[in-house]
């Protein structure tokens, strides 16, 4: 009797653990950028009111990867990789909100800033810099900054 009760409790616990694991796992969507729409610098899946989270992969006509970008809650978040048509890696950037970076080019060269949010259009990163005690937002190309 005790053994049978133990088996039932064990099976029930196993089922509960499996259900918790399934409900906690986040489905990672993989789509191309033509299935996205932009509203106010936030990315949404076409015909959806929810911000897009997942991976966007675009390819050249040959089928070779062109770009691979990770989005979270409608903004670039994490690694973005670009390739040449011949398949060689062209560029790889990874900036996340809150990263501390140094500005390498332009009027603010040499200053440190925090990544505010990666932009969707024009491959820009929004930074917050402190000027006279005030936070000011500026936008730069990823190649113009590096992590500190």
N, C-alpha and C positions, 0 to 999 in steps of 0.2 A: 504494500500500500504506500509506504513512504517513498519507495523507489519510483513508483508510478507518478506520485505527486511531484517528486523532484524532476522527473523527465518533462512533465507538463510545464512546470515553472521555468525550466531551462529552455524549452522550445519557445515559450512565450517571451522570455527575455531576449532570445536570439532574434525573433521576429521584430521586437521593438527596436533593437539596435539597428537592424537592417533598415527599417522604416525611417529612423532618425538620420542615418547616413544618406539615404536617398533624398530626403527632404532638404538636407543641408548642402548637398552638392549643387553647384551652380552650373547650369548648362552654358557652355561657351559657344556662342554663335560665331560662325565664319561666313562672311558675305563679301561681295565686291562693293566698291564705293558707289556704283550706279544704283544700288539698292538703298542708298541713304539720302536724306534731305537735311538741309541746314536751316535752322530758325534761330536768329540771334546768337550765332556762334556756338550753338548746341546742336549736336547730331542726333537725328531720329531715324529709325527705320522708316522707309516709305510707307505711307498710310498707317502710321502708328503715332500715338500720343506719348508713348514711353521713350525716354532717352535710350540711346543705343549703348550697350555694353557687349564687348566681344572683340573679335579680330576681323580686320578688313584686309583682304588680299586682292590686289589688282595685278593683272598679267599683261605682258606684251602680246601682240597678235600671234607670236610664235608659241605662246603657252608658257613662256618663261616668266617667272615672278618679276614684277616691277616694284611693288611696294607691299609691305606687311606692317600694319599699324594696329596697336591695341587701344581700345576705347573703354572708358568706364564712366557711366552716367553722362554720356554725351560728349565727353572731351577726351582728347588723346591722353593716355595715361600709361606710361611704360615705354617699352622698346618700339622704335620705328626703324625699319630696315628698308633700304632702297638698293636695287640692283641695276647694273648696266644691261643692255640687250643681250650681251654675250654671256650673261649669267654670273659675272664677277660682282662681288659686293661693292656697291658704290659708296654708301654712307650708312652709318648706324648711330642713332641718337636715342637717348633715354633721359627724359626730364619729367619729374613728377612734382606735383604741387608741394611746396615747402622746401624743395632742394635749394641749397645755398650754392650760388654760382659767382664766378668772376666774369666781368664783361671784358672782352678781348679787343674789341674794335669800336670805333665811333666816339661820340662826344662823352660817353660815360666810361671810356676805357680805364681799366684799373679798379673800378668800383665793384663792391660785392652787392649782390641782390638776392632776393628769394624768388623762386619760380611761383608765380601767382596761378597761372593756368596756361597749358599749351593751347594755342589757337588752332582753329580748324582751317581757316583760309590763309593763303600766302605762306604757309609753312613758317609761322612765327611762334615765338614763346613770349607770353606776357610775364614781366618781372615787376616786382615791387622794390623800389630803392628808397632810401631815406634821404630827403633833402630838407635841411633846416628843420628837422623834427617832424616832417610830414612824409607820409608814404605816397609815392608817385608811381603810377603804372607806366611802364614803357614796353615796347614790343621790339624784339630783335630776332634775327635768324639764329637757328640753333648752332650754326658754325661760329657765331660771334661770341659764344659763351662756353665756359667749361666749369664742371663741378669743382667745388673747393674741397 
